Amino acid sequence: MTTSTHPREQAAADTPDAAAPTPDTRPPARWTSWPAVVGAAAVGILVVGLSYRLAAEGGNPNIRYGVFWLGMLLAAVPVTARIATGDRVAAGWGVALLGVLTYVPKFLRNPGAPAYHDEYAHWREAVDVLSTGTLFQPNSIIPIVQYYPGTSGLTAAVQRLTGLSVWSSGQLVLFTAHMLVLFAVVVLARVHLKSAAAGALAAVVYALNPSEMYFDTQYAYEGIAVAFFMWILALGSIAARSSGRRRVAALALALLCVGGCVATHHLTTLFLVLLLGGVAAIVGFRRWRSRTAEGTGVWLVLFGGTVLVAVAWVLFVATPTLTYLSPYFGGSVEQLSGMAAQEDTGRVVLAPSPQPLWERGFTALSPVVVGLVCLAALLALRKVLKDWRADTLALMAFGLVYFPSVLFLLAPSGAEGARRSWAFSYVGIALIAAFVVLRWRERRPVRWWARGWVLMALFVVVLVGNVGAGLNDPYRFPGPFRWGTDTNSASAEARTVGEELSARAGRVRVITDRYTALQLVAYGGLDVAAPSVGFPAWQLTQTPDGPTTQLAAEMRAAGYDYLVVDTRMAEEPSFIGDNYGPTDPLIGQATPKENLARLDRVPWATRVITTEHLRVYHLDFFLMNAPMGGGS
């Protein structure tokens, strides 16, 4: 394996590989030769597909999990071992193949149509952008998507250029972004650790982050924006170590990526501002203390430009952003405080999941392994911090955000935010791990903990554990219909009803549960209500008496003329826990059948469409005070 000494303070014009030794020219082992690597990847992908087939048929979850990981490890272990040989050309192709392998599981999960909650929203947004020819289309699944048109705009552009379907165009954009992320990490690590081997190893470690295989490969704005995020860091790092035209060009490209990031995703922009602010502050402090420039001007310009563009976007384009984001952080902090006070506001991690115990064990071990690697880096760096560039240390320190974020998994409002942070904090973990592994391997004799088989075992623990810490079972695996999941509650029946209601009445406003809503909006273009404390639309089915007079007046004024009911909500509790969001009064319970039967007797609801499981009612709240009838 190629080794590297730790990066010392050097002039700005130093090349990234100035400290890199000569790569190992020994031929690779047979099982890491390219025919073996590519063959194992192909077979592994087929085995992963088999695990999805088994999941779709139901049955013992231990079998599908075992088959899935058999396929993934068969595909990922040989290419990772080949990357670790240190050959620069092999490392480049290996990172590309690893990008494919981390993209394929989600792609095979639903290759032809959206399945995840956010995918429905972004797909519908792209459809509306193409049909109207203008950006910023209203979106009733995720209203904030309207104000961040980067994903829909890129998808529409690709669709017009290629003639592919909207979904396939979005997948092409997403796959390109996914690959760009890994190669941005390669460039970033090469620049900061001055070694081609470090770049490839950092990409491998980053590919282990819990968001990489499923969350950031869903068709949604974070998967696109994280590519901008990584290239801003890579280009900024290049500019900070360059001069003249090279610096200007790199900084200009970084600022162009800032515009793309800001227009694509709010949360990625927030993490970018926080990270660039930290880097600029640490670099500025180093310059004040030691009078060394270290690209201070570059990081200040990049930070200031990002803040300026982000503030302008929120003030003049996306004004609802702060209102949209504030409940997540505030709610999660309150819930963690309640847990500390022994209130019953926490969540049991992994409890409702059919994950096997061994995957749960790896999920618990993964942060421990990462923590030990970070501890090793701290011990190695504690006496030589002054010899390292400040921006390198700042990026490494940002990786430590990963550890407090794990605590937020215990809070319902914080769990999603914690998962969303990992795609960003893991860039620091990747730099730390690449430095530590190369430092271990350059020692002679190589200690047991730096042997290839030990490092591969740690790779497997972190890969399996991090995927297990990500999305839940219905998101990872297809399966039979199960009420109360965003993915496996989808049905052709709901899609047909959405299209039929749209054809009859146009893009009307509808009240329905959160799972049927995805199909109605995505395929029918209907405007579905978002129940809340101030607008408890769930009263129509989740209470025995129906809506209050005040709510009826509000729904009538807002133009909600239809109610769509899936009778399966009365057969079993929702898998997620609620049918109408966090304010649903029947969380953890099935809807009483009498509540649904009542709708056929009240004068203000008239059934207009009936299928096996769905009922569509036309609402007329002017008849609210009329007596109930005897039947439908």
BELTAMO-V601062 format. One record per run of one state. SS is the DSSP state (@ for helix, = for strand, . for the rest). FROM is the first residue (numbers start at 1). TO is the last residue. If there is no record, write none. Layout:
BEGIN
SS|FROM|TO  SS|FROM|TO
END
This chain:
BEGIN
.|1|3  =|4|4  .|5|19  =|20|20  .|21|29  @|30|32  .|33|33  @|34|56  .|57|60  @|61|83  .|84|87  @|88|109  .|110|116  @|117|132  .|133|142  @|143|147  .|148|149  @|150|162  .|163|165  @|166|193  .|194|195  @|196|206  .|207|214  @|215|217  .|218|220  @|221|240  .|241|243  @|244|262  .|263|265  @|266|290  .|291|295  @|296|316  .|317|320  @|321|340  .|341|345  =|346|346  .|347|356  @|357|381  .|382|384  @|385|387  .|388|389  @|390|398  .|399|400  @|401|410  =|411|411  @|412|442  .|443|447  @|448|450  .|451|451  @|452|469  .|470|472  @|473|476  .|477|491  @|492|505  .|506|508  =|509|511  .|512|513  @|514|524  .|525|526  =|527|528  .|529|538  @|539|542  .|543|548  @|549|558  .|559|559  =|560|566  @|567|570  .|571|592  @|593|600  .|601|604  =|605|610  .|611|613  =|614|619  .|620|620  @|621|623  .|624|632
END
